Amino acid sequence: MSGDGKPKFVIIGGGPGGSLMACYLGKAGYAVEVYELREDLRGGNIPGGKSINLALSHRGIVALERVGVINEVMKMSVPMPGRMIHGRDGSLAFQPYGRDDSQAIHSVSRGDLNGLLLAAADKYPNVSLFFNAKCTGVDLDACTATVIDTVSGEWRTVSGDVLVSADGAFSGIRRAMQRLNRFDFSQTYLNHGYKELTIPAADGGGFRIEKNALHIWPRGAFMMIALPNEDGSFTVTIFWPFEGANSFESIKTPADVDRFFGEQFADAVAHMPTLATDYFENETGSLVTMRSAPWYYKDKVVLLGDACHAVVPFYGQGMNAAFEDALVLDECLASSPGDLGRAFFEYDRIRREHVNVLADLAISNFVEMRDHTGSKRFLLRKKKEKLLNKLFPHWYLPLYTMATFTRIPYGEAVSRARRQDLIVNVVAGVLFLIVVGAVVGWFI
């Protein structure tokens, strides 16, 4: 315990989720220590090459508002009120996300956002940050972690009253929990991987393609996306199968890169002068879904973000869900003062089932993005959803709207969307029968 009798929190992982959690705990007056494997991102040394830009939406915005940093974040973000679909023939089709431009998601650099949140956490005198700190082991019952300084090689044991696991999908703390009795864990990989590329800013500054859109090149079994950065560049990500035709395996030389991109993404190639270099220098990442239960151990350990629920990025909710985790955990701690076990139980109860639903949504949306966003049937469905939302704004909300522009829990959003569609289909069927009956009656 700290001098004021409040528990001390040790956060392993200073990424976006861990640094935001440090802000919440610091604001609540807890003593907090954050141990991050990477060096301090606030120095501007932000690694590139393996990072999908983050798409900030309502859940994340609310979480950032609670700690007073949202205005700064918005200044470094680019609003995207819709997706721009690029056809093979170079045609463009803009698809709005919501009723109007106010319903937009916001593209933000992971590194820039992380640096801002670390700076915000560091403003609290009760928060201490440690970088180049690799966690090599934990004792769950003792609430201790063994940490090595990757620069000096020095080992140390750090301790607190609570360990917060914010150390990502391959969390060392969660790995220790997997050895506990009745701890559930699963991981599933997609057959696709991803690689980061770049569209640089135009000569003299500015954007080479439409600034306020999430760009998608859907090509059936694979796709490419691009998200804008405030400096005029775009972070481009390709999602391909690992093996087979049109895969990472099939691209072996710069000539292969030029040929394939020229065939599939001709309108983008003209804006990618470092394409072949980026392709071979940047790593190929895997896409994994991880589920675990429970998200806590006694009143000593609690999991956050990817450490307990890694999801693939195709619903744009991974970071937003992690930020909402921090918000809900903060609320649970406030509603159960002095009872950490109860707070962690409530956090798990409130969050886990809904984020498992999100994991399924993210996988299904991958298929939709790569296969259907350019189809007439998809466009017709979106027009129907938009019309119903306009006619009945308080009753009919598209599933994407509920997930992205509200804080309706993901599971409740899916259930409501199914009820809405059932009612619409029943009403449409009844109207059809009435019309058919009227026509038959007229002829009789």
Order of alpha helices (4+ residues) and beta strands (2+ residues): beta-alpha-beta-beta-alpha-alpha-beta-beta-beta-beta-alpha-beta-beta-beta-beta-beta-alpha-beta-beta-beta-beta-alpha-alpha-alpha-beta-beta-beta-alpha-alpha-alpha-alpha-alpha-alpha
